[in-house]
Amino acid sequence: MAFMDPDAQAFVERLADSLAERSDFGVAELMEQVLEFLHIEALSIFMLERATGELLCKYAAGPVGQQVFGLRIPVGQGVVGWVVKYEEDLIVPSTDLDPRFYGGVDEQTGFVTRSILCVPMFQAGQVIGAIEVMNKTTGHFNDEDVLFLQEVADVVADYG
């Protein structure tokens, strides 16, 4: 079993404490810090709307965040849709080589997604959405990043 780096663990604990203590501390501030900590270009949070079977982008950060916010994706489409459908973490080291990657968003926005890490979010044992991060700028996504993003997903799920 892998364990999270002490710095990553301390970071997640600070985020959780901040959410618990400050009503003005929102998901946007938390996600901006995640961008910096993970050294990534973009991040999005998709929430499952069970009535429609769609994922709705509730938060997006990065160069095209405003264009991605509010985007709807069917469960099962793209990496985030796959993660929610199968309730599993997923690292896509090269989007060019993975058929689960849906390039339509890149075509619409002009953003170039090269790599992805996506983890599901759960509440009371039910999948409620997923957090997706793109384009690590230092190295490649790894198991340590998965553990970190899982912890962040737990914090966000508890908050939301």
N, C-alpha and C positions, 0 to 999 in steps of 0.2 A: 504494500500500500504506500502510495506517495504522500508526502506531507508538504504543506505549503511553507514556503520560505518565511522566516520570522518577520521580515519587513512587509511582505504581502499580508500576512496574518494581522499584523499591527495596523496596517492601512485599512483593512476591512473592518476591524474592530472600531477604529476611529470613525469610519463612515456610519456604522450602525449606531454608535453612541451619538453622533451628530444628528442623525435622523430622530433618535429618541428624545434628545434634549432640546432641539431647536425647531420650532414649527415653521420658521422661514427657510429652513434648509430643505431644498427640494431635490427631486430626481435630476434636474438639469445640472445643478452644481455637483452632485455626486458623479454623474456621468462624465463631466468635463475632467474631473480628477482621475477617473478611470482611463480616459484617453491618454492622459499624461503618464500615468503609472505603467500602463501596458505598452506604451510607445506604439500607438496605432493611429491610423488616419481617420477612421470613421467608426461610428457606433450607432446601433438602432435598437429600440425596444418595441417588439410587436406583441400585442395582447390579443388573445383569442376571443372572438365573438361567437359564442356557441350557436346563437340563433341563425346566423348567416353562414357559419362554417368558414369564416374569413379571419385573417390576421390583420389587425389595424396597427399601423405604426403610430405609437403614442409619443415617441421621442426619437430624435435623430440628431447626431452631432457630427461635425466634419464639414468638408467643403460644400456638400450639396444637401446638408441636413434639412433646410427649408423645403427643398423639392421632394424629399422622401417622407417628411412628416405628413401623416394622413393617408399614406398609401395603403391600399387594401390588396392582400394576396390570399389566394385560396390555400387552405391547409393542404400540404403536400407539394406545393409549388416552390421551387427554389430551395436553397439551403435552409432558410428559416422555416419554411413550410414542412420540409422533411423532418427537421428537429422536433417540431411540435407534433407532427403525426406519429413519429416513432418514439418520442420522449427520450431521446438520446443526445448526448453531446456529439459534436462533429467538428473536426479540423479538416479544412480543405486547403492543402498547401499550395495548390495551383488550380485556379478556377478553370483554366484552359483544358485541364485534364479530367474534370469531374462533371459528369452529366447531370448532377443534381443542381448545379449552378444555373440560375436563370439570368441571362444577360439583358433582359428587357429594361431593367431599372438603369443599368449603365448606359444603354442606348438613349433612354429618355433624358438622363441627367448629364452625360458626358464624363461621369466619374469612371475610373478604371479600377475594378476590383480584381486584385491579384491573388489574395489569400483571405480565408475566413475562418473564424472560430465562432461557433454558435452553441449556446447551452439553453435548455428549457428552463422555465420558471414554474414552480409548483406552489400551490396553496392547498392545504388539507389533502395532500396526496393526489390532487388533480392538476394536470398541466393547464396553465393560464396564459402562457405566452413563451417568449424566448428573447434572449439578448444575443445580438450578433455584432461582432467586431471585425473590422476589415483592415487588411494591409499593415501588418506589423512592420515597423520601420527599422527595428534592430533584430536581426535573426529571423527565426521562424516560430510559429505558434508551437507550444509544447505542452506536456502534461501539467507543468507548473501553472501555465496560463489557464488551462482548463479548470484546475482546482480554484484558482483565484476568481475566475469568472463565475463559477458555480456559487462561491460564497457571495459574490456581488448580487447574483440572481436571487439568492435567498433573502438578502437584505432588501432588495427592491420589491420582491413578492410580499414580504412582511409589511413593507411601507405602503404598498399600493393595494 
